[in-house]
């Protein structure tokens, strides 16, 4: 029986070792594995660092893949948007997936991606060419770690391989900012980027969002706004929301919201979802029996 138990444990370790290894790398930055984050830390250091970009395509994938910029200089803690260009050189749609790491490898635990094409299997149509966004920041804690405090350059490397799971690939055309708004994708992005602070039916760290379209900024009931936003003389429209999400503190000087959504296609789809959800909530409210709304309100007071 002990031998059977040991064999079972060994089989289990073999079965789960790839998953455990990925989790270990993600948690520790081992091998230059980067981290995932929902937003930047909100504090920006005076210290700058150069981030360089490297791109490769594995044999068997007829794509051209390269960074739109070879390097950028950023402050530690500063959210940065860069682009990589992918082009399918073949006559058929092909799905690919990207592996990635940073060097020096000790910086992996401090390199945080907020948005990246490398999170998913990706599909390009025949001869399609797309600019793909990557949003990242380098944690200011890098400057206080004895192993990384003197690092002044990080290289982010990608290699695209042909996908083994093409049926579940996402369409890279979603990154085209001039494309049609996609409320379904917006719902997914809202769940990843916004739901920690915002809800449609209650105030959380941020104000409730039901009825946001056409509403005066800084006027959601029961929420304590910054003086800058409470006194702002604008109403929320798609254009105003786009400017706000791109850089809240630039849109309205003195506001407290630290989170920025730098990628235009991401903002477009989040706004499409907000607009759709607002319409749906309005319709449900109109269909609610007379008196039900008041009873519901009393229960929450």
QUINORMO-V984477 format. One record per pair of residues at least 4 apart in sequence whose ideal C-beta (glycine too) atoms are under 8 Angstrom apart, sorted by sequence separation. I is the first residue (numbers start at 1). J is the second residue. If there is no record, write none. Layout:
i=I j=J
i=I j=J
This chain:
i=1 j=5
i=2 j=6
i=3 j=7
i=4 j=8
i=5 j=9
i=6 j=10
i=7 j=11
i=8 j=12
i=9 j=13
i=10 j=14
i=11 j=15
i=12 j=16
i=13 j=17
i=16 j=20
i=17 j=21
i=18 j=22
i=19 j=23
i=20 j=24
i=21 j=25
i=22 j=26
i=23 j=27
i=24 j=28
i=25 j=29
i=29 j=33
i=57 j=61
i=74 j=78
i=90 j=94
i=101 j=105
i=103 j=107
i=107 j=111
i=124 j=128
i=138 j=142
i=140 j=144
i=141 j=145
i=145 j=149
i=165 j=169
i=170 j=174
i=182 j=186
i=183 j=187
i=184 j=188
i=185 j=189
i=186 j=190
i=187 j=191
i=188 j=192
i=189 j=193
i=190 j=194
i=191 j=195
i=194 j=198
i=195 j=199
i=199 j=203
i=203 j=207
i=204 j=208
i=211 j=215
i=215 j=219
i=225 j=229
i=226 j=230
i=227 j=231
i=228 j=232
i=236 j=240
i=237 j=241
i=238 j=242
i=239 j=243
i=240 j=244
i=241 j=245
i=242 j=246
i=243 j=247
i=244 j=248
i=246 j=250
i=247 j=251
i=248 j=252
i=249 j=253
i=251 j=255
i=263 j=267
i=264 j=268
i=265 j=269
i=266 j=270
i=267 j=271
i=268 j=272
i=269 j=273
i=270 j=274
i=271 j=275
i=272 j=276
i=273 j=277
i=274 j=278
i=275 j=279
i=276 j=280
i=277 j=281
i=278 j=282
i=279 j=283
i=280 j=284
i=281 j=285
i=282 j=286
i=283 j=287
i=284 j=288
i=288 j=292
i=291 j=295
i=292 j=296
i=293 j=297
i=294 j=298
i=295 j=299
i=296 j=300
i=297 j=301
i=25 j=30
i=28 j=33
i=29 j=34
i=88 j=93
i=102 j=107
i=113 j=118
i=117 j=122
i=143 j=148
i=144 j=149
i=174 j=179
i=181 j=186
i=189 j=194
i=190 j=195
i=199 j=204
i=203 j=208
i=215 j=220
i=225 j=230
i=235 j=240
i=236 j=241
i=246 j=251
i=249 j=254
i=261 j=266
i=288 j=293
i=24 j=30
i=25 j=31
i=29 j=35
i=57 j=63
i=74 j=80
i=88 j=94
i=102 j=108
i=113 j=119
i=124 j=130
i=142 j=148
i=143 j=149
i=163 j=169
i=173 j=179
i=198 j=204
i=202 j=208
i=234 j=240
i=249 j=255
i=261 j=267
i=26 j=33
i=57 j=64
i=101 j=108
i=142 j=149
i=197 j=204
i=198 j=205
i=201 j=208
i=218 j=225
i=244 j=251
i=248 j=255
i=25 j=33
i=57 j=65
i=72 j=80
i=174 j=182
i=190 j=198
i=196 j=204
i=197 j=205
i=198 j=206
i=200 j=208
i=236 j=244
i=243 j=251
i=244 j=252
i=249 j=257
i=285 j=293
i=26 j=35
i=56 j=65
i=102 j=111
i=142 j=151
i=196 j=205
i=197 j=206
i=198 j=207
i=199 j=208
i=200 j=209
i=201 j=210
i=248 j=257
i=249 j=258
i=261 j=270
i=26 j=36
i=55 j=65
i=72 j=82
i=86 j=96
i=122 j=132
i=198 j=208
i=199 j=209
i=200 j=210
i=248 j=258
i=55 j=66
i=174 j=185
i=198 j=209
i=209 j=220
i=218 j=229
i=219 j=230
i=240 j=251
i=248 j=259
i=55 j=67
i=208 j=220
i=217 j=229
i=218 j=230
i=248 j=260
i=54 j=67
i=69 j=82
i=207 j=220
i=218 j=231
i=247 j=260
i=53 j=67
i=68 j=82
i=69 j=83
i=218 j=232
i=246 j=260
i=67 j=82
i=68 j=83
i=117 j=132
i=208 j=223
i=217 j=232
i=245 j=260
i=246 j=261
i=53 j=69
i=67 j=83
i=68 j=84
i=100 j=116
i=117 j=133
i=118 j=134
i=138 j=154
i=207 j=223
i=245 j=261
i=246 j=262
i=53 j=70
i=67 j=84
i=68 j=85
i=117 j=134
i=203 j=220
i=206 j=223
i=217 j=234
i=52 j=70
i=53 j=71
i=66 j=84
i=67 j=85
i=100 j=118
i=115 j=133
i=116 j=134
i=207 j=225
i=216 j=234
i=217 j=235
i=246 j=264
i=52 j=71
i=65 j=84
i=66 j=85
i=98 j=117
i=99 j=118
i=115 j=134
i=116 j=135
i=203 j=222
i=216 j=235
i=217 j=236
i=51 j=71
i=65 j=85
i=98 j=118
i=115 j=135
i=116 j=136
i=136 j=156
i=203 j=223
i=215 j=235
i=216 j=236
i=232 j=252
i=50 j=71
i=51 j=72
i=64 j=85
i=65 j=86
i=97 j=118
i=113 j=134
i=114 j=135
i=214 j=235
i=215 j=236
i=246 j=267
i=50 j=72
i=51 j=73
i=64 j=86
i=65 j=87
i=113 j=135
i=114 j=136
i=134 j=156
i=214 j=236
i=242 j=264
i=245 j=267
i=50 j=73
i=51 j=74
i=63 j=86
i=64 j=87
i=97 j=120
i=113 j=136
i=114 j=137
i=213 j=236
i=214 j=237
i=217 j=240
i=229 j=252
i=49 j=73
i=63 j=87
i=97 j=121
i=98 j=122
i=112 j=136
i=212 j=236
i=213 j=237
i=228 j=252
i=48 j=73
i=49 j=74
i=63 j=88
i=64 j=89
i=96 j=121
i=97 j=122
i=111 j=136
i=112 j=137
i=213 j=238
i=228 j=253
i=229 j=254
i=242 j=267
i=245 j=270
i=48 j=74
i=49 j=75
i=62 j=88
i=63 j=89
i=95 j=121
i=96 j=122
i=112 j=138
i=228 j=254
i=229 j=255
i=241 j=267
i=242 j=268
i=245 j=271
i=48 j=75
i=49 j=76
i=62 j=89
i=95 j=122
i=96 j=123
i=111 j=138
i=112 j=139
i=227 j=254
i=228 j=255
i=229 j=256
i=47 j=75
i=48 j=76
i=62 j=90
i=95 j=123
i=96 j=124
i=110 j=138
i=111 j=139
i=226 j=254
i=46 j=75
i=47 j=76
i=51 j=80
i=53 j=82
i=55 j=84
i=94 j=123
i=95 j=124
i=110 j=139
i=212 j=241
i=226 j=255
i=242 j=271
i=45 j=75
i=93 j=123
i=94 j=124
i=109 j=139
i=226 j=256
i=241 j=271
i=44 j=75
i=45 j=76
i=53 j=84
i=63 j=94
i=86 j=117
i=93 j=124
i=107 j=138
i=110 j=141
i=44 j=76
i=45 j=77
i=62 j=94
i=93 j=125
i=110 j=142
i=44 j=77
i=61 j=94
i=63 j=96
i=84 j=117
i=93 j=126
i=238 j=271
i=241 j=274
i=43 j=77
i=44 j=78
i=92 j=126
i=42 j=77
i=61 j=96
i=79 j=114
i=91 j=126
i=107 j=142
i=110 j=145
i=217 j=252
i=41 j=77
i=86 j=122
i=88 j=124
i=90 j=126
i=91 j=127
i=40 j=77
i=87 j=124
i=88 j=125
i=90 j=127
i=238 j=275
i=40 j=78
i=86 j=124
i=88 j=126
i=89 j=127
i=110 j=148
i=40 j=79
i=88 j=127
i=106 j=145
i=39 j=79
i=87 j=127
i=88 j=128
i=118 j=158
i=123 j=163
i=132 j=172
i=87 j=128
i=88 j=129
i=106 j=147
i=107 j=148
i=122 j=163
i=87 j=129
i=106 j=148
i=121 j=163
i=130 j=172
i=133 j=175
i=86 j=129
i=87 j=130
i=111 j=154
i=123 j=166
i=130 j=173
i=132 j=175
i=85 j=129
i=86 j=130
i=104 j=148
i=107 j=151
i=121 j=165
i=128 j=172
i=131 j=175
i=85 j=130
i=106 j=151
i=111 j=156
i=121 j=166
i=128 j=173
i=130 j=175
i=85 j=131
i=86 j=132
i=123 j=169
i=125 j=171
i=130 j=176
i=84 j=131
i=85 j=132
i=104 j=151
i=107 j=154
i=121 j=168
i=122 j=169
i=123 j=170
i=83 j=131
i=84 j=132
i=121 j=169
i=122 j=170
i=123 j=171
i=124 j=172
i=125 j=173
i=83 j=132
i=120 j=169
i=121 j=170
i=123 j=172
i=83 j=133
i=84 j=134
i=104 j=154
i=120 j=170
i=122 j=172
i=82 j=133
i=83 j=134
i=103 j=154
i=206 j=257
i=81 j=133
i=82 j=134
i=102 j=154
i=103 j=155
i=81 j=134
i=102 j=155
i=81 j=135
i=82 j=136
i=102 j=156
i=103 j=157
i=80 j=135
i=102 j=157
i=117 j=172
i=79 j=135
i=80 j=136
i=100 j=156
i=101 j=157
i=79 j=136
i=80 j=137
i=100 j=157
i=79 j=137
i=100 j=158
i=117 j=175
i=78 j=137
i=99 j=158
i=100 j=159
i=77 j=137
i=98 j=158
i=99 j=159
i=63 j=124
i=76 j=137
i=77 j=138
i=98 j=159
i=213 j=274
i=76 j=138
i=77 j=139
i=98 j=160
i=99 j=161
i=197 j=259
i=212 j=274
i=213 j=275
i=68 j=131
i=74 j=137
i=76 j=139
i=77 j=140
i=97 j=160
i=98 j=161
i=74 j=138
i=76 j=140
i=96 j=160
i=97 j=161
i=96 j=161
i=209 j=274
i=213 j=278
i=34 j=100
i=76 j=142
i=96 j=162
i=97 j=163
i=193 j=259
i=212 j=278
i=34 j=101
i=76 j=143
i=95 j=162
i=96 j=163
i=211 j=278
i=33 j=101
i=34 j=102
i=94 j=162
i=95 j=163
i=193 j=261
i=209 j=277
i=210 j=278
i=32 j=101
i=94 j=163
i=209 j=278
i=31 j=101
i=32 j=102
i=95 j=165
i=211 j=281
i=32 j=103
i=95 j=166
i=210 j=281
i=211 j=282
i=32 j=104
i=40 j=112
i=94 j=166
i=32 j=105
i=35 j=108
i=96 j=169
i=193 j=266
i=31 j=105
i=34 j=108
i=35 j=109
i=40 j=114
i=84 j=158
i=86 j=160
i=95 j=169
i=30 j=105
i=32 j=107
i=33 j=108
i=35 j=110
i=37 j=112
i=39 j=114
i=29 j=105
i=32 j=108
i=35 j=111
i=36 j=112
i=37 j=113
i=38 j=114
i=194 j=270
i=29 j=106
i=31 j=108
i=34 j=111
i=35 j=112
i=36 j=113
i=37 j=114
i=189 j=266
i=193 j=270
i=200 j=277
i=29 j=107
i=30 j=108
i=34 j=112
i=35 j=113
i=36 j=114
i=29 j=108
i=34 j=113
i=114 j=193
i=28 j=108
i=29 j=109
i=189 j=269
i=190 j=270
i=28 j=109
i=29 j=110
i=189 j=270
i=200 j=281
i=29 j=111
i=186 j=268
i=25 j=108
i=36 j=119
i=186 j=269
i=190 j=273
i=185 j=269
i=186 j=270
i=189 j=273
i=190 j=274
i=51 j=136
i=186 j=271
i=86 j=172
i=177 j=263
i=179 j=265
i=183 j=269
i=186 j=272
i=187 j=273
i=51 j=138
i=177 j=264
i=181 j=268
i=182 j=269
i=186 j=273
i=175 j=263
i=177 j=265
i=181 j=269
i=186 j=274
i=49 j=138
i=176 j=265
i=183 j=272
i=184 j=273
i=175 j=265
i=181 j=271
i=182 j=272
i=183 j=273
i=186 j=276
i=187 j=277
i=174 j=265
i=177 j=268
i=181 j=272
i=183 j=275
i=47 j=140
i=49 j=142
i=65 j=158
i=183 j=276
i=45 j=140
i=65 j=160
i=174 j=269
i=41 j=137
i=44 j=140
i=47 j=143
i=40 j=137
i=43 j=140
i=63 j=160
i=41 j=139
i=45 j=143
i=41 j=140
i=61 j=160
i=37 j=137
i=61 j=161
i=52 j=153
i=54 j=155
i=56 j=157
i=58 j=159
i=60 j=161
i=61 j=162
i=34 j=136
i=49 j=151
i=50 j=152
i=51 j=153
i=52 j=154
i=53 j=155
i=54 j=156
i=55 j=157
i=56 j=158
i=57 j=159
i=58 j=160
i=60 j=162
i=49 j=152
i=50 j=153
i=51 j=154
i=52 j=155
i=53 j=156
i=54 j=157
i=55 j=158
i=56 j=159
i=57 j=160
i=58 j=161
i=49 j=153
i=50 j=154
i=51 j=155
i=52 j=156
i=53 j=157
i=54 j=158
i=55 j=159
i=56 j=160
i=58 j=162
i=49 j=154
i=51 j=156
i=55 j=160
i=34 j=156
i=135 j=262
i=135 j=263
i=133 j=262
i=133 j=263
i=133 j=265
i=133 j=266
i=115 j=263
i=115 j=266
i=38 j=192
i=39 j=193
i=38 j=193
i=38 j=196
i=79 j=260
i=81 j=262
i=80 j=262
i=81 j=263
i=79 j=262
i=42 j=258
i=40 j=258
i=39 j=258
i=40 j=259
i=39 j=259
i=40 j=260
i=39 j=260
